[in-house]
Amino acid sequence: MRLLKIIATLFVAASLSLGASAVSASEGGELKASHFSFEGLFGTYDKAAAQRGFQVYQEACSSCHAMSLVAIRNLGDPGAPFYDEEHPNASESPVIKAIAAMFTVTDGPDNEGDMFERPAKPSDYFPAPFANDQAARASNGGALPPDFSMLVRARAHGPQYIYSLLTSYEDEAPEGVEIRPGMNYNPAFNGGLIGMPPPLFEELVEYSDGTHASVEQMAHDVVTFMAWASDPKMEVRKRMGWMVMIYLFIFALLMYGSYKAVWRDVKH
Ligand code: HEC
């Protein structure tokens, strides 16, 4: 039975290490406790939240933040906010086509050597708000709005950190902290002073599903969307991980059974 015990221990240890993502300490700012559907071993993206988060990104963030590694059709891939079983090929999905129609992209050069604008197709990547980093800095008082494609993964405790950042703006800085022109006080940001003005305020967007658009709600939704953008294959990967674990478990039991059978009549 010892072997069985060892196998069971390994199995439990492996599943625990997969699930360990608890918040310990932040990098400098203060983190607010917040929980997301995609955390933990079985966590998946809350599709409704991710769809609302896409709306928040579009209406409240995309004028400054690019998301250059995500193609419009990725929104309809398995595990994505707008995945539709009836349209496994996202480029054919009417929802994705409708989203693509919201954008114009620069293409070219044409036969005369000029760049031109055209309506976006599902295969296009999200158009960036600025032509380059210099233009982005020039419009933001010297601060560069980071690209959203990997941001949740690039920050320690990404989801909690970004949620805290979006909900922690304060008008008044504590005694001794001077808010320089163009800066904003936000205790969640390392150092407390951030170049980004508060991007969210009550009912900034109007959700079509009737959800009340509080700052906390929008922050939660946009973080869910950004988490998906940073790790679009998470759901597929987790499912695969479980299949492999279950397969190995059954395989181990079979091996144990055959070991017993083979050695049954042999003294050892
Ligand atoms: C008016 C332009 C503007 C808008 C709109 C905007 N941001 Fe920003 N954002 C910035 C700038 C500039 C920075 C860089 C700040 C700095 O380094 O001081 C930034 C930084 C960030 C950061 C990174 C903080 C870090 O740790 O480096 C996050 C996360 C972020 N923004 C999220 C959002 C979200 C989510 C939205 C939409 C709800 C949004 N931003 C809307 C300009 C903007």
Residues whose N, C-alpha, C, O or C-beta is under 5 A from the ligand:
A	BS01	HEC	V56 A60 C61 C64 N140 A143 L144 P145 P146 I162 L193 I194 G195 M196 P199 V222
